[in-house]
């Protein structure tokens, strides 16, 4: 099931429906996880743990990049979306 641009924009902006709440909660959780990883990397930790944290942080970055691309794709005024 593919969503139209309008539906995608609605769910990414929505805070009322369960889907909109889940998307925004997931984004907030990823921000907190990424922040926790940043803090953890400031401590003396084993290299294998640091490597695993780096992989997780890279995956989070890719998710955020995809989310931004979806928001850009679904934006009605793309130039305005970039600069505001």
mmCIF file as gemmi writes it, N, C-alpha and C atoms, coordinates in Angstrom:
data_model
loop_
_atom_site.group_PDB
_atom_site.id
_atom_site.type_symbol
_atom_site.label_atom_id
_atom_site.label_alt_id
_atom_site.label_comp_id
_atom_site.label_asym_id
_atom_site.label_entity_id
_atom_site.label_seq_id
_atom_site.pdbx_PDB_ins_code
_atom_site.Cartn_x
_atom_site.Cartn_y
_atom_site.Cartn_z
_atom_site.occupancy
_atom_site.B_iso_or_equiv
_atom_site.pdbx_formal_charge
_atom_site.auth_seq_id
_atom_site.auth_asym_id
_atom_site.pdbx_PDB_model_num
ATOM 1 N N . UNK Axp A 1 ? 0.827 -1.167 0 1 0 ? 1 A 1
ATOM 2 C CA . UNK Axp A 1 ? 0 0 0 1 0 ? 1 A 1
ATOM 3 C C . UNK Axp A 1 ? 0.884 1.246 0 1 0 ? 1 A 1
ATOM 4 N N . UNK Axp A 2 ? 0.826 2.002 -1.065 1 0 ? 2 A 1
ATOM 5 C CA . UNK Axp A 2 ? 1.598 3.233 -1.166 1 0 ? 2 A 1
ATOM 6 C C . UNK Axp A 2 ? 0.755 4.421 -0.745 1 0 ? 2 A 1
ATOM 7 N N . UNK Axp A 3 ? 1.371 5.329 -0.034 1 0 ? 3 A 1
ATOM 8 C CA . UNK Axp A 3 ? 0.678 6.526 0.403 1 0 ? 3 A 1
ATOM 9 C C . UNK Axp A 3 ? 0.919 7.643 -0.601 1 0 ? 3 A 1
ATOM 10 N N . UNK Axp A 4 ? -0.074 8.483 -0.779 1 0 ? 4 A 1
ATOM 11 C CA . UNK Axp A 4 ? 0.096 9.65 -1.64 1 0 ? 4 A 1
ATOM 12 C C . UNK Axp A 4 ? 0.909 10.7 -0.892 1 0 ? 4 A 1
ATOM 13 N N . UNK Axp A 5 ? 1.317 11.727 -1.604 1 0 ? 5 A 1
ATOM 14 C CA . UNK Axp A 5 ? 2.065 12.81 -0.96 1 0 ? 5 A 1
ATOM 15 C C . UNK Axp A 5 ? 1.243 13.456 0.15 1 0 ? 5 A 1
ATOM 16 N N . UNK Axp A 6 ? -0.037 13.656 -0.114 1 0 ? 6 A 1
ATOM 17 C CA . UNK Axp A 6 ? -0.896 14.299 0.875 1 0 ? 6 A 1
ATOM 18 C C . UNK Axp A 6 ? -1.025 13.447 2.136 1 0 ? 6 A 1
ATOM 19 N N . UNK Axp A 7 ? -1.193 12.148 1.951 1 0 ? 7 A 1
ATOM 20 C CA . UNK Axp A 7 ? -1.314 11.252 3.108 1 0 ? 7 A 1
ATOM 21 C C . UNK Axp A 7 ? -0.002 11.211 3.89 1 0 ? 7 A 1
ATOM 22 N N . UNK Axp A 8 ? 1.117 11.162 3.179 1 0 ? 8 A 1
ATOM 23 C CA . UNK Axp A 8 ? 2.421 11.137 3.837 1 0 ? 8 A 1
ATOM 24 C C . UNK Axp A 8 ? 2.63 12.403 4.65 1 0 ? 8 A 1
ATOM 25 N N . UNK Axp A 9 ? 2.328 13.546 4.038 1 0 ? 9 A 1
ATOM 26 C CA . UNK Axp A 9 ? 2.474 14.816 4.755 1 0 ? 9 A 1
ATOM 27 C C . UNK Axp A 9 ? 1.567 14.856 5.985 1 0 ? 9 A 1
ATOM 28 N N . UNK Axp A 10 ? 0.347 14.367 5.837 1 0 ? 10 A 1
ATOM 29 C CA . UNK Axp A 10 ? -0.596 14.35 6.958 1 0 ? 10 A 1
ATOM 30 C C . UNK Axp A 10 ? -0.038 13.544 8.125 1 0 ? 10 A 1
ATOM 31 N N . UNK Axp A 11 ? 0.439 12.34 7.864 1 0 ? 11 A 1
ATOM 32 C CA . UNK Axp A 11 ? 0.927 11.493 8.951 1 0 ? 11 A 1
ATOM 33 C C . UNK Axp A 11 ? 2.209 12.026 9.576 1 0 ? 11 A 1
ATOM 34 N N . UNK Axp A 12 ? 3.056 12.703 8.784 1 0 ? 12 A 1
ATOM 35 C CA . UNK Axp A 12 ? 4.29 13.253 9.336 1 0 ? 12 A 1
ATOM 36 C C . UNK Axp A 12 ? 4.024 14.503 10.181 1 0 ? 12 A 1
ATOM 37 N N . UNK Axp A 13 ? 2.937 15.221 9.89 1 0 ? 13 A 1
ATOM 38 C CA . UNK Axp A 13 ? 2.601 16.442 10.631 1 0 ? 13 A 1
ATOM 39 C C . UNK Axp A 13 ? 1.605 16.191 11.765 1 0 ? 13 A 1
ATOM 40 N N . UNK Axp A 14 ? 0.894 15.093 11.707 1 0 ? 14 A 1
ATOM 41 C CA . UNK Axp A 14 ? -0.226 14.815 12.603 1 0 ? 14 A 1
ATOM 42 C C . UNK Axp A 14 ? 0.236 14.439 14.01 1 0 ? 14 A 1
ATOM 43 N N . UNK Axp A 15 ? -0.499 14.939 14.99 1 0 ? 15 A 1
ATOM 44 C CA . UNK Axp A 15 ? -0.26 14.572 16.386 1 0 ? 15 A 1
ATOM 45 C C . UNK Axp A 15 ? -1.5 13.987 17.052 1 0 ? 15 A 1
ATOM 46 N N . UNK Axp A 16 ? -2.555 13.794 16.29 1 0 ? 16 A 1
ATOM 47 C CA . UNK Axp A 16 ? -3.832 13.359 16.857 1 0 ? 16 A 1
ATOM 48 C C . UNK Axp A 16 ? -4.129 11.873 16.632 1 0 ? 16 A 1
ATOM 49 N N . UNK Axp A 17 ? -3.815 11.351 15.457 1 0 ? 17 A 1
ATOM 50 C CA . UNK Axp A 17 ? -4.142 9.959 15.155 1 0 ? 17 A 1
ATOM 51 C C . UNK Axp A 17 ? -3.077 9.031 15.746 1 0 ? 17 A 1
ATOM 52 N N . UNK Axp A 18 ? -3.404 7.766 15.951 1 0 ? 18 A 1
ATOM 53 C CA . UNK Axp A 18 ? -2.409 6.816 16.488 1 0 ? 18 A 1
ATOM 54 C C . UNK Axp A 18 ? -1.163 6.701 15.606 1 0 ? 18 A 1
ATOM 55 N N . UNK Axp A 19 ? -1.335 6.727 14.301 1 0 ? 19 A 1
ATOM 56 C CA . UNK Axp A 19 ? -0.168 6.624 13.4 1 0 ? 19 A 1
ATOM 57 C C . UNK Axp A 19 ? 0.721 7.854 13.554 1 0 ? 19 A 1
ATOM 58 N N . UNK Axp A 20 ? 0.119 9.035 13.575 1 0 ? 20 A 1
ATOM 59 C CA . UNK Axp A 20 ? 0.892 10.265 13.744 1 0 ? 20 A 1
ATOM 60 C C . UNK Axp A 20 ? 1.617 10.311 15.074 1 0 ? 20 A 1
ATOM 61 N N . UNK Axp A 21 ? 0.931 9.879 16.131 1 0 ? 21 A 1
ATOM 62 C CA . UNK Axp A 21 ? 1.553 9.827 17.45 1 0 ? 21 A 1
ATOM 63 C C . UNK Axp A 21 ? 2.719 8.844 17.471 1 0 ? 21 A 1
ATOM 64 N N . UNK Axp A 22 ? 2.536 7.686 16.841 1 0 ? 22 A 1
ATOM 65 C CA . UNK Axp A 22 ? 3.591 6.669 16.813 1 0 ? 22 A 1
ATOM 66 C C . UNK Axp A 22 ? 4.816 7.174 16.058 1 0 ? 22 A 1
ATOM 67 N N . UNK Axp A 23 ? 4.594 7.848 14.945 1 0 ? 23 A 1
ATOM 68 C CA . UNK Axp A 23 ? 5.716 8.384 14.162 1 0 ? 23 A 1
ATOM 69 C C . UNK Axp A 23 ? 6.487 9.407 14.988 1 0 ? 23 A 1
ATOM 70 N N . UNK Axp A 24 ? 5.778 10.344 15.594 1 0 ? 24 A 1
ATOM 71 C CA . UNK Axp A 24 ? 6.448 11.376 16.379 1 0 ? 24 A 1
ATOM 72 C C . UNK Axp A 24 ? 7.107 10.818 17.63 1 0 ? 24 A 1
ATOM 73 N N . UNK Axp A 25 ? 6.501 9.822 18.248 1 0 ? 25 A 1
ATOM 74 C CA . UNK Axp A 25 ? 7.107 9.181 19.41 1 0 ? 25 A 1
ATOM 75 C C . UNK Axp A 25 ? 8.37 8.426 19.009 1 0 ? 25 A 1
ATOM 76 N N . UNK Axp A 26 ? 8.336 7.751 17.875 1 0 ? 26 A 1
ATOM 77 C CA . UNK Axp A 26 ? 9.514 7.033 17.39 1 0 ? 26 A 1
ATOM 78 C C . UNK Axp A 26 ? 10.657 8.001 17.083 1 0 ? 26 A 1
ATOM 79 N N . UNK Axp A 27 ? 10.335 9.141 16.485 1 0 ? 27 A 1
ATOM 80 C CA . UNK Axp A 27 ? 11.366 10.142 16.189 1 0 ? 27 A 1
ATOM 81 C C . UNK Axp A 27 ? 11.971 10.667 17.485 1 0 ? 27 A 1
ATOM 82 N N . UNK Axp A 28 ? 11.124 10.966 18.466 1 0 ? 28 A 1
ATOM 83 C CA . UNK Axp A 28 ? 11.618 11.448 19.752 1 0 ? 28 A 1
ATOM 84 C C . UNK Axp A 28 ? 12.498 10.397 20.434 1 0 ? 28 A 1
ATOM 85 N N . UNK Axp A 29 ? 12.095 9.144 20.367 1 0 ? 29 A 1
ATOM 86 C CA . UNK Axp A 29 ? 12.885 8.065 20.974 1 0 ? 29 A 1
ATOM 87 C C . UNK Axp A 29 ? 14.244 7.935 20.284 1 0 ? 29 A 1
ATOM 88 N N . UNK Axp A 30 ? 14.271 8.074 18.963 1 0 ? 30 A 1
ATOM 89 C CA . UNK Axp A 30 ? 15.542 7.994 18.24 1 0 ? 30 A 1
ATOM 90 C C . UNK Axp A 30 ? 16.452 9.163 18.583 1 0 ? 30 A 1
ATOM 91 N N . UNK Axp A 31 ? 15.878 10.354 18.776 1 0 ? 31 A 1
ATOM 92 C CA . UNK Axp A 31 ? 16.674 11.513 19.189 1 0 ? 31 A 1
ATOM 93 C C . UNK Axp A 31 ? 17.3 11.25 20.559 1 0 ? 31 A 1
ATOM 94 N N . UNK Axp A 32 ? 16.498 10.73 21.489 1 0 ? 32 A 1
ATOM 95 C CA . UNK Axp A 32 ? 17.025 10.426 22.826 1 0 ? 32 A 1
ATOM 96 C C . UNK Axp A 32 ? 18.1 9.346 22.776 1 0 ? 32 A 1
ATOM 97 N N . UNK Axp A 33 ? 17.868 8.314 21.967 1 0 ? 33 A 1
ATOM 98 C CA . UNK Axp A 33 ? 18.862 7.251 21.829 1 0 ? 33 A 1
ATOM 99 C C . UNK Axp A 33 ? 20.159 7.785 21.243 1 0 ? 33 A 1
ATOM 100 N N . UNK Axp A 34 ? 20.047 8.612 20.224 1 0 ? 34 A 1
ATOM 101 C CA . UNK Axp A 34 ? 21.237 9.201 19.608 1 0 ? 34 A 1
ATOM 102 C C . UNK Axp A 34 ? 21.986 10.083 20.603 1 0 ? 34 A 1
ATOM 103 N N . UNK Axp A 35 ? 21.247 10.83 21.411 1 0 ? 35 A 1
ATOM 104 C CA . UNK Axp A 35 ? 21.876 11.666 22.441 1 0 ? 35 A 1
ATOM 105 C C . UNK Axp A 35 ? 22.59 10.801 23.479 1 0 ? 35 A 1
ATOM 106 N N . UNK Axp A 36 ? 21.954 9.704 23.878 1 0 ? 36 A 1
ATOM 107 C CA . UNK Axp A 36 ? 22.577 8.783 24.819 1 0 ? 36 A 1
ATOM 108 C C . UNK Axp A 36 ? 23.85 8.164 24.265 1 0 ? 36 A 1
ATOM 109 N N . UNK Axp A 37 ? 23.83 7.84 22.987 1 0 ? 37 A 1
ATOM 110 C CA . UNK Axp A 37 ? 25.026 7.291 22.343 1 0 ? 37 A 1
ATOM 111 C C . UNK Axp A 37 ? 26.14 8.323 22.349 1 0 ? 37 A 1
ATOM 112 N N . UNK Axp A 38 ? 25.792 9.575 22.049 1 0 ? 38 A 1
ATOM 113 C CA . UNK Axp A 38 ? 26.795 10.645 22.059 1 0 ? 38 A 1
ATOM 114 C C . UNK Axp A 38 ? 27.446 10.756 23.434 1 0 ? 38 A 1
ATOM 115 N N . UNK Axp A 39 ? 26.632 10.727 24.476 1 0 ? 39 A 1
ATOM 116 C CA . UNK Axp A 39 ? 27.161 10.813 25.838 1 0 ? 39 A 1
ATOM 117 C C . UNK Axp A 39 ? 28.02 9.59 26.144 1 0 ? 39 A 1
ATOM 118 N N . UNK Axp A 40 ? 27.554 8.408 25.78 1 0 ? 40 A 1
ATOM 119 C CA . UNK Axp A 40 ? 28.301 7.178 26.07 1 0 ? 40 A 1
ATOM 120 C C . UNK Axp A 40 ? 29.661 7.176 25.381 1 0 ? 40 A 1
ATOM 121 N N . UNK Axp A 41 ? 29.732 7.77 24.192 1 0 ? 41 A 1
ATOM 122 C CA . UNK Axp A 41 ? 30.998 7.791 23.454 1 0 ? 41 A 1
ATOM 123 C C . UNK Axp A 41 ? 32.026 8.73 24.07 1 0 ? 41 A 1
ATOM 124 N N . UNK Axp A 42 ? 31.608 9.587 25.005 1 0 ? 42 A 1
ATOM 125 C CA . UNK Axp A 42 ? 32.569 10.47 25.668 1 0 ? 42 A 1
ATOM 126 C C . UNK Axp A 42 ? 33.326 9.75 26.782 1 0 ? 42 A 1
ATOM 127 N N . UNK Axp A 43 ? 32.851 8.584 27.186 1 0 ? 43 A 1
ATOM 128 C CA . UNK Axp A 43 ? 33.501 7.81 28.228 1 0 ? 43 A 1
ATOM 129 C C . UNK Axp A 43 ? 34.488 6.812 27.635 1 0 ? 43 A 1
ATOM 130 N N . UNK Axp A 44 ? 35.331 6.293 28.507 1 0 ? 44 A 1
ATOM 131 C CA . UNK Axp A 44 ? 36.274 5.25 28.112 1 0 ? 44 A 1
ATOM 132 C C . UNK Axp A 44 ? 35.517 3.932 28.002 1 0 ? 44 A 1
ATOM 133 N N . UNK Axp A 45 ? 35.229 3.498 26.801 1 0 ? 45 A 1
ATOM 134 C CA . UNK Axp A 45 ? 34.493 2.253 26.588 1 0 ? 45 A 1
ATOM 135 C C . UNK Axp A 45 ? 35.307 1.374 25.651 1 0 ? 45 A 1
ATOM 136 N N . UNK Axp A 46 ? 35.1 0.071 25.716 1 0 ? 46 A 1
ATOM 137 C CA . UNK Axp A 46 ? 35.847 -0.838 24.83 1 0 ? 46 A 1
ATOM 138 C C . UNK Axp A 46 ? 35.569 -0.526 23.35 1 0 ? 46 A 1
ATOM 139 N N . UNK Axp A 47 ? 36.542 -0.839 22.536 1 0 ? 47 A 1
ATOM 140 C CA . UNK Axp A 47 ? 36.427 -0.551 21.106 1 0 ? 47 A 1
ATOM 141 C C . UNK Axp A 47 ? 35.256 -1.278 20.45 1 0 ? 47 A 1
ATOM 142 N N . UNK Axp A 48 ? 34.982 -2.513 20.867 1 0 ? 48 A 1
ATOM 143 C CA . UNK Axp A 48 ? 33.872 -3.239 20.241 1 0 ? 48 A 1
ATOM 144 C C . UNK Axp A 48 ? 32.524 -2.592 20.584 1 0 ? 48 A 1
ATOM 145 N N . UNK Axp A 49 ? 32.386 -2.055 21.796 1 0 ? 49 A 1
ATOM 146 C CA . UNK Axp A 49 ? 31.157 -1.355 22.176 1 0 ? 49 A 1
ATOM 147 C C . UNK Axp A 49 ? 31.055 -0.041 21.401 1 0 ? 49 A 1
ATOM 148 N N . UNK Axp A 50 ? 32.173 0.665 21.285 1 0 ? 50 A 1
ATOM 149 C CA . UNK Axp A 50 ? 32.196 1.918 20.53 1 0 ? 50 A 1
ATOM 150 C C . UNK Axp A 50 ? 31.8 1.664 19.071 1 0 ? 50 A 1
ATOM 151 N N . UNK Axp A 51 ? 32.289 0.568 18.496 1 0 ? 51 A 1
ATOM 152 C CA . UNK Axp A 51 ? 31.945 0.213 17.116 1 0 ? 51 A 1
ATOM 153 C C . UNK Axp A 51 ? 30.45 -0.077 16.975 1 0 ? 51 A 1
ATOM 154 N N . UNK Axp A 52 ? 29.893 -0.824 17.924 1 0 ? 52 A 1
ATOM 155 C CA . UNK Axp A 52 ? 28.456 -1.129 17.881 1 0 ? 52 A 1
ATOM 156 C C . UNK Axp A 52 ? 27.62 0.141 18.035 1 0 ? 52 A 1
ATOM 157 N N . UNK Axp A 53 ? 28.045 1.039 18.92 1 0 ? 53 A 1
ATOM 158 C CA . UNK Axp A 53 ? 27.337 2.306 19.075 1 0 ? 53 A 1
ATOM 159 C C . UNK Axp A 53 ? 27.412 3.129 17.797 1 0 ? 53 A 1
ATOM 160 N N . UNK Axp A 54 ? 28.551 3.083 17.13 1 0 ? 54 A 1
ATOM 161 C CA . UNK Axp A 54 ? 28.711 3.807 15.864 1 0 ? 54 A 1
ATOM 162 C C . UNK Axp A 54 ? 27.756 3.247 14.799 1 0 ? 54 A 1
ATOM 163 N N . UNK Axp A 55 ? 27.618 1.934 14.746 1 0 ? 55 A 1
ATOM 164 C CA . UNK Axp A 55 ? 26.695 1.315 13.786 1 0 ? 55 A 1
ATOM 165 C C . UNK Axp A 55 ? 25.255 1.749 14.079 1 0 ? 55 A 1
ATOM 166 N N . UNK Axp A 56 ? 24.87 1.721 15.343 1 0 ? 56 A 1
ATOM 167 C CA . UNK Axp A 56 ? 23.511 2.137 15.722 1 0 ? 56 A 1
ATOM 168 C C . UNK Axp A 56 ? 23.294 3.607 15.383 1 0 ? 56 A 1
ATOM 169 N N . UNK Axp A 57 ? 24.286 4.442 15.683 1 0 ? 57 A 1
ATOM 170 C CA . UNK Axp A 57 ? 24.164 5.867 15.395 1 0 ? 57 A 1
ATOM 171 C C . UNK Axp A 57 ? 24.071 6.128 13.888 1 0 ? 57 A 1
ATOM 172 N N . UNK Axp A 58 ? 24.805 5.369 13.099 1 0 ? 58 A 1
ATOM 173 C CA . UNK Axp A 58 ? 24.729 5.492 11.643 1 0 ? 58 A 1
ATOM 174 C C . UNK Axp A 58 ? 23.349 5.078 11.136 1 0 ? 58 A 1
ATOM 175 N N . UNK Axp A 59 ? 22.792 4.023 11.703 1 0 ? 59 A 1
ATOM 176 C CA . UNK Axp A 59 ? 21.441 3.591 11.317 1 0 ? 59 A 1
ATOM 177 C C . UNK Axp A 59 ? 20.417 4.672 11.659 1 0 ? 59 A 1
ATOM 178 N N . UNK Axp A 60 ? 20.564 5.294 12.818 1 0 ? 60 A 1
ATOM 179 C CA . UNK Axp A 60 ? 19.661 6.381 13.196 1 0 ? 60 A 1
ATOM 180 C C . UNK Axp A 60 ? 19.798 7.545 12.219 1 0 ? 60 A 1
ATOM 181 N N . UNK Axp A 61 ? 21.026 7.87 11.841 1 0 ? 61 A 1
ATOM 182 C CA . UNK Axp A 61 ? 21.251 8.938 10.865 1 0 ? 61 A 1
ATOM 183 C C . UNK Axp A 61 ? 20.545 8.632 9.543 1 0 ? 61 A 1
ATOM 184 N N . UNK Axp A 62 ? 20.633 7.399 9.081 1 0 ? 62 A 1
ATOM 185 C CA . UNK Axp A 62 ? 19.981 7.005 7.827 1 0 ? 62 A 1
ATOM 186 C C . UNK Axp A 62 ? 18.465 7.133 7.959 1 0 ? 62 A 1
ATOM 187 N N . UNK Axp A 63 ? 17.923 6.728 9.097 1 0 ? 63 A 1
ATOM 188 C CA . UNK Axp A 63 ? 16.475 6.869 9.331 1 0 ? 63 A 1
ATOM 189 C C . UNK Axp A 63 ? 16.073 8.339 9.278 1 0 ? 63 A 1
ATOM 190 N N . UNK Axp A 64 ? 16.857 9.211 9.92 1 0 ? 64 A 1
ATOM 191 C CA . UNK Axp A 64 ? 16.543 10.643 9.898 1 0 ? 64 A 1
ATOM 192 C C . UNK Axp A 64 ? 16.66 11.218 8.486 1 0 ? 64 A 1
ATOM 193 N N . UNK Axp A 65 ? 17.644 10.76 7.729 1 0 ? 65 A 1
ATOM 194 C CA . UNK Axp A 65 ? 17.792 11.233 6.354 1 0 ? 65 A 1
ATOM 195 C C . UNK Axp A 65 ? 16.593 10.803 5.506 1 0 ? 65 A 1
ATOM 196 N N . UNK Axp A 66 ? 16.133 9.578 5.692 1 0 ? 66 A 1
ATOM 197 C CA . UNK Axp A 66 ? 14.95 9.106 4.973 1 0 ? 66 A 1
ATOM 198 C C . UNK Axp A 66 ? 13.702 9.882 5.396 1 0 ? 66 A 1
ATOM 199 N N . UNK Axp A 67 ? 13.597 10.162 6.686 1 0 ? 67 A 1
ATOM 200 C CA . UNK Axp A 67 ? 12.45 10.929 7.176 1 0 ? 67 A 1
ATOM 201 C C . UNK Axp A 67 ? 12.449 12.326 6.574 1 0 ? 67 A 1
ATOM 202 N N . UNK Axp A 68 ? 13.623 12.965 6.517 1 0 ? 68 A 1
ATOM 203 C CA . UNK Axp A 68 ? 13.705 14.295 5.915 1 0 ? 68 A 1
ATOM 204 C C . UNK Axp A 68 ? 13.355 14.234 4.431 1 0 ? 68 A 1
ATOM 205 N N . UNK Axp A 69 ? 13.852 13.21 3.74 1 0 ? 69 A 1
ATOM 206 C CA . UNK Axp A 69 ? 13.535 13.062 2.318 1 0 ? 69 A 1
ATOM 207 C C . UNK Axp A 69 ? 12.03 12.88 2.104 1 0 ? 69 A 1
ATOM 208 N N . UNK Axp A 70 ? 11.387 12.105 2.972 1 0 ? 70 A 1
ATOM 209 C CA . UNK Axp A 70 ? 9.933 11.94 2.885 1 0 ? 70 A 1
ATOM 210 C C . UNK Axp A 70 ? 9.204 13.255 3.14 1 0 ? 70 A 1
ATOM 211 N N . UNK Axp A 71 ? 9.664 14.002 4.139 1 0 ? 71 A 1
ATOM 212 C CA . UNK Axp A 71 ? 9.041 15.301 4.421 1 0 ? 71 A 1
ATOM 213 C C . UNK Axp A 71 ? 9.235 16.254 3.244 1 0 ? 71 A 1
ATOM 214 N N . UNK Axp A 72 ? 10.427 16.254 2.657 1 0 ? 72 A 1
ATOM 215 C CA . UNK Axp A 72 ? 10.695 17.111 1.498 1 0 ? 72 A 1
ATOM 216 C C . UNK Axp A 72 ? 9.833 16.695 0.31 1 0 ? 72 A 1
ATOM 217 N N . UNK Axp A 73 ? 9.752 15.394 0.053 1 0 ? 73 A 1
ATOM 218 C CA . UNK Axp A 73 ? 8.954 14.882 -1.057 1 0 ? 73 A 1
ATOM 219 C C . UNK Axp A 73 ? 7.487 15.246 -0.9 1 0 ? 73 A 1
ATOM 220 N N . UNK Axp A 74 ? 6.985 15.197 0.317 1 0 ? 74 A 1
ATOM 221 C CA . UNK Axp A 74 ? 5.562 15.441 0.532 1 0 ? 74 A 1
ATOM 222 C C . UNK Axp A 74 ? 5.229 16.921 0.721 1 0 ? 74 A 1
ATOM 223 N N . UNK Axp A 75 ? 6.243 17.773 0.861 1 0 ? 75 A 1
ATOM 224 C CA . UNK Axp A 75 ? 5.986 19.2 1.071 1 0 ? 75 A 1
ATOM 225 C C . UNK Axp A 75 ? 5.362 19.814 -0.175 1 0 ? 75 A 1
ATOM 226 N N . UNK Axp A 76 ? 4.396 20.674 0.066 1 0 ? 76 A 1
ATOM 227 C CA . UNK Axp A 76 ? 3.72 21.331 -1.053 1 0 ? 76 A 1
ATOM 228 C C . UNK Axp A 76 ? 4.629 22.382 -1.687 1 0 ? 76 A 1
ATOM 229 N N . UNK Axp A 77 ? 5.29 23.177 -0.859 1 0 ? 77 A 1
ATOM 230 C CA . UNK Axp A 77 ? 6.204 24.214 -1.344 1 0 ? 77 A 1
ATOM 231 C C . UNK Axp A 77 ? 7.613 23.824 -0.91 1 0 ? 77 A 1
ATOM 232 N N . UNK Axp A 78 ? 8.35 23.18 -1.805 1 0 ? 78 A 1
ATOM 233 C CA . UNK Axp A 78 ? 9.654 22.617 -1.459 1 0 ? 78 A 1
ATOM 234 C C . UNK Axp A 78 ? 10.691 23.676 -1.108 1 0 ? 78 A 1
ATOM 235 N N . UNK Axp A 79 ? 10.71 24.791 -1.831 1 0 ? 79 A 1
ATOM 236 C CA . UNK Axp A 79 ? 11.671 25.854 -1.54 1 0 ? 79 A 1
ATOM 237 C C . UNK Axp A 79 ? 11.415 26.415 -0.139 1 0 ? 79 A 1
ATOM 238 N N . UNK Axp A 80 ? 10.156 26.643 0.186 1 0 ? 80 A 1
ATOM 239 C CA . UNK Axp A 80 ? 9.804 27.143 1.512 1 0 ? 80 A 1
ATOM 240 C C . UNK Axp A 80 ? 10.185 26.128 2.58 1 0 ? 80 A 1
ATOM 241 N N . UNK Axp A 81 ? 10.024 24.844 2.306 1 0 ? 81 A 1
ATOM 242 C CA . UNK Axp A 81 ? 10.362 23.809 3.279 1 0 ? 81 A 1
ATOM 243 C C . UNK Axp A 81 ? 11.861 23.804 3.575 1 0 ? 81 A 1
ATOM 244 N N . UNK Axp A 82 ? 12.677 24.044 2.561 1 0 ? 82 A 1
ATOM 245 C CA . UNK Axp A 82 ? 14.126 24.039 2.751 1 0 ? 82 A 1
ATOM 246 C C . UNK Axp A 82 ? 14.571 25.204 3.633 1 0 ? 82 A 1
ATOM 247 N N . UNK Axp A 83 ? 13.998 26.377 3.411 1 0 ? 83 A 1
ATOM 248 C CA . UNK Axp A 83 ? 14.491 27.58 4.083 1 0 ? 83 A 1
ATOM 249 C C . UNK Axp A 83 ? 13.745 27.941 5.353 1 0 ? 83 A 1
ATOM 250 N N . UNK Axp A 84 ? 12.679 27.259 5.674 1 0 ? 84 A 1
ATOM 251 C CA . UNK Axp A 84 ? 11.96 27.576 6.924 1 0 ? 84 A 1
ATOM 252 C C . UNK Axp A 84 ? 11.978 26.395 7.851 1 0 ? 84 A 1
